[in-house]
């Protein structure tokens, strides 16, 4: 099989389960994950003529799916008019990687207070993000909120991975300081 040739007739059999597992781990909803995989296959068919063969079929489809997941979150957040916050809620206070993203109230919880608290916290986070230097805020949003890959961010901004991680670390540190003053 030539490196630049796609075989869409095999996509469902070869990649559907992998793409579904990838999507459901990002959106935590099986039905939405199924829709995103379907949209990925459709977008792949529509853009097949642009496939250059630089990446394997599965890698190319994952790249499309990543953008579909990002678009999904942009869509639901713009509809709600709420702040975009990536939630990795952990009940362990001493959990490794105890960053700002893990301190957000569970938006899927049953309590009504959680929704109010999450909205207020989202506004507080956005306020603190607005105080960051522009490039730090941009990098933080791209990596943490939009879920973009390190490689995509580095390519888009023309920076190296070390520089990216330094900016993310500084942004998180500044955000925690700001949140400790204004929220916690």
Residue pairs with C-beta under 8 A, 6 or more apart in sequence:
1 7
2 53
3 53
4 51
4 52
4 53
5 53
6 44
6 48
6 51
6 57
7 57
8 41
8 44
8 45
8 48
11 41
11 44
11 57
11 61
12 41
14 57
14 58
15 57
15 58
15 61
16 37
18 58
19 37
19 40
19 61
19 62
19 65
20 33
20 34
20 37
22 62
22 65
23 32
23 33
23 34
23 36
23 37
23 65
23 68
23 69
24 30
24 33
26 33
26 69
26 147
27 33
27 36
27 69
27 72
28 108
32 72
36 65
36 68
36 69
36 72
37 65
39 68
40 61
40 64
40 65
40 68
41 61
43 64
43 68
44 60
44 61
44 64
47 64
51 60
55 63
66 147
66 148
66 149
69 147
70 146
70 147
70 148
73 84
73 145
73 146
73 147
74 84
74 146
77 83
77 84
82 119
82 122
83 119
83 122
83 123
83 125
83 126
84 122
84 141
84 145
84 146
85 101
85 104
85 118
85 121
85 122
85 125
85 145
86 101
86 144
86 145
86 147
87 101
87 104
87 106
87 107
88 101
88 102
89 102
89 104
89 105
89 106
90 98
90 102
95 102
99 172
99 176
100 125
100 172
100 175
100 176
100 179
101 144
103 121
103 179
103 184
104 118
104 121
104 122
104 125
105 114
105 117
105 118
105 121
106 114
106 118
107 114
107 115
107 118
109 115
121 183
124 179
124 182
124 183
125 175
125 179
127 178
127 182
128 174
128 175
128 178
128 179
128 182
129 137
129 140
129 141
129 175
130 137
131 174
131 178
132 140
132 171
132 174
132 175
135 157
135 167
136 167
136 170
136 171
136 174
137 171
138 157
139 153
139 157
139 164
139 167
139 168
139 171
140 167
140 168
140 171
140 172
140 175
142 148
142 153
142 156
143 150
143 153
143 164
143 168
144 168
148 156
150 161
150 164
150 165
153 159
153 164
154 160
154 161
154 164
157 164
159 167
